Amino acid sequence: MPTLEERSKETGEELNLRLEAKTLEMGITYTFAQYLEQMETYLLQLEKRVRTLEAQKDIQP
């Protein structure tokens, strides 16, 4: 699974190729692959926020 940084640098063509590969690998529709992409991105963003908040908590007493 690409990181947020890798995803932000990805071109539309690269994203489409990755999603098409996922459809073949997992036997799912392209639309469902797009949905999974959104969920993966959301989870990566959430993980980043949690790490940021944890770091802030450690800094503050």
PENOR-V84312 format. One record per pair of residues at least 12 apart in sequence whose ideal C-beta (glycine too) atoms are under 8 Angstrom apart, sorted by sequence separation. I is the first residue (numbers start at 1). J is the second residue. If there is no record, write none. Layout:
# PENOR-V84312
i: {I:I}
j: {J:J}
This chain:
# PENOR-V84312
i: {20:19:22:19:22:2:19:15:7:4:7:1:4:3:4:1:4}
j: {33:33:36:34:37:18:37:37:41:41:44:40:44:44:45:44:48}
